[in-house]
């Protein structure tokens, strides 16, 4: 497999507080990598650091000319602001055929019917589909998702992850996602990076998410177990 990203000794400090501590990993083409860990473990911070959205120490090396898409956990905007989905896409699409391109991108996420809707009127699941379609506008090779099911009910969560899997297969995308749901990780990820400021483990799910590694990551008696046991979100 060819490497798209090499991250070495990534360290992030906020006001002298160590948030991410010397984390190194490699991301290969075609991989679906999940970043897991307890709240406050530095997962979103690590993702933003490798994307260059926040300053960090260490080295981040990308494959030359790699195209990247990013779906943030939250997009802060005034829901009363009267902008439609199509008008949002017009801010990013550079071709003359904004309507046609917007429709194509939305249909890729099964949301073509949302083009004329006001952004502030969308449900959590609809909004996430729009954000994913928006991230696809530059034809990325890698898509980063910061907790793609945040603010979505259980049914919507399953649908969103099924959509991500569908897109990764159809478009041969490399995926990096943050998730709290270990069942989802087992089902969709090809590798797992376990983070609690430092990297606790990194590898295929059945090895990385062993009972002993889960204990190291979340602490004992948290109700989170390896795949051979039942477990719930954390």
N, C-alpha and C positions, 0 to 999 in steps of 0.2 A: 504494500500500500504506500502511496505517496503522501508525504506529510504536508499539511496545509498550514499548520501553526505549531511553533515550538515556543513554549513559555518557560523561562528559567528563573528561579528564585524570585518570583513575583511577591513583592512586599508592599503593603499599603498601611500608612499610619494616618490617623486623624487626631490632630492636636496632641501628638505624642503617644496616643493609644494605638497599639498594634492590632489591626483588624485582619490582615492577611499576612501570614508569616512564612516567607521563603517557599512558595508553592511552585513546583515544576511539573509540567506535563506536555505531552505531544498529542496533537489531533490529526488523525489521518483522514484522507478523502473517503467518503462514504460512511463514516462512523456516525453513530447516534450516541452522543455522550451525555449522560445525566450527571448533574452536580447536586449532591444531596448533603444534608447536615442539619443540625438543630437551628432554631431561630437565633440570629445574631452570630452565625458561624462565619460570615463574610462571603457568602455565595454570590450575591448580587454585586458586591464590591469587586470580587475576583473577575466576574464577567465584564464589568465596566472597565476594569483595569486593562484587560487584554484587548478590549475594543478601542482603547485610547480615549475613553470618555472621562477618566479621572487620572491624575498623575500617580505613578507607582515607581518603585525601585525594581531592579531586575531587567531582564531582556525579553522582549516579545518579537519574534521573527515570523512574519507571514510569507507564504508562498507568493512569488511575484505576481502582481496584477489580480490577486484573488478578489472576488466580488462578495460582499458581506451584507446580509440583511439582519435587522435587529428588531425584535418585538418586545418593548419594555413592559414591565409589570403594570405600570400605571402611566397614563398620559393626562397630565393636568390641563384642563381647558374649561372654559365657561360653558356649561351645558345649555345656557340660554342664548348663546351666540348663534345666530341663524345661518349656519353653514351646512350645506348638504354633503353627503359622502362624495359625490362627483366633484363638487367644488374643492373639497380637501385634496383629492387626487390631482386636480388641475394645478396645485401648487408644486407637485413633484414631477408630473409627466411632461416631458419636453417636446413631444411630437404634436403635430397639428390635430391629430385625431384623438382628442382627450376622451370624448364619450365612448368611442369604440374600444380604446385601450382600457379605460376604467371598467367597462362591462366585461372585457376579457379577463382581467385580473380578478374581479369579484366572482365571476363564474368559476374560476379555478378553485375557489373556496366555497362554492355553492351558495353564493350570496348576491347573485346578479340583481335580485329584486330590491336590493338596498340602495342602489345608486342615487335615487331621487330623495331618499329620506334624510331628515335632519339628523346630524350626528348626535345631538343631545337626546334624541328620542329612542336611540337604540338600546336594546337590552345588553347585559354583560356579554352574553355569548355572541350576539350580533356584532358588538363592538370589537371583540377579539378577532372575528373573521375579517372585519374591515382592516384591522391593524396588520393581520397576516398578509392580506392582499396588497396592502400598501408597502409592506416590506419586500414583496415579490417584484415591485415595479422596476428595480434595477437588475433583474434576472440574476439573483445571487447564487453563488455556489454553496455558501454556508448560511444557515439561518440560526440566530441566537434567540432563545425564548427565556425570559425571566418570569418563571411561574405562570405558564400560559393559561392555567385554569383558575387563577386568582379572581375571586368575585363571581364565580360561576357555580351553579348548583351541580349536584353529582351527575345527573344525566348530561348536562352541558359539558362537564369535564370529560366524560368518556367520548363525547362527540368531537371535542376539540383535539384530543390526543389521537383519535382515529383519523382526523383530518391531517394532522401533522405527519402521521405514518403514511398516509396516502400520498401526500406531497413529496415526502422523502423518497418514496418508491418511484413515483411517476416522473419526477424531475431530477432524480439521482442527486439529491441534496445531502450535504453533510449537516447534521443537526447537533446543536448544543442547547440543553435545556436544564433549567432548575426546577426540581420537583420535590414535593413533600410526600408524594404517594409512592411507596415502594412497590406496590403491585404494578403501577404504571411503568415504573423503571424496569422491573423484571420483564414486562411484556414487550416494551419497545426499545430499550437501550441496548447497545452492543458493548458499551463500556460505562463505568461509573467512577466518578471522582468523589470520594468521601472527604468532606471538609469540616473542620472545626478550628478555624483560624489557620492551623497547619493541615497538611494533607494526611489523613488517617489511613487511607487506602486508595488504590486505583487499579482497576482491572475489569474483567468481565463480571457481570452481576452475580453469578452463582459463586464466584470466588470472593469478590470484594465485599459482598453483603452477607458474609458468614455471620453466625450468631456472635462470635467473639469480636468481630469488627463492628457490628452494630452496637455491642456493649461499649466499645471504646468510643464510638461516635456519639451516642446519645446517653450513655450511662445505663447501668443495670436497672431493671424493673421499671422501664418507661412504657412498656406495652408495645414496643417496636421489636420485631424479631426478624430472623432470616426467612427466606422463602418457604422453608419447610414448615413454618408455623404461621398461624393467622396473625395479622397485625393491622394497625390502623394508622391514619395520618398523624403526623407530628408537626 
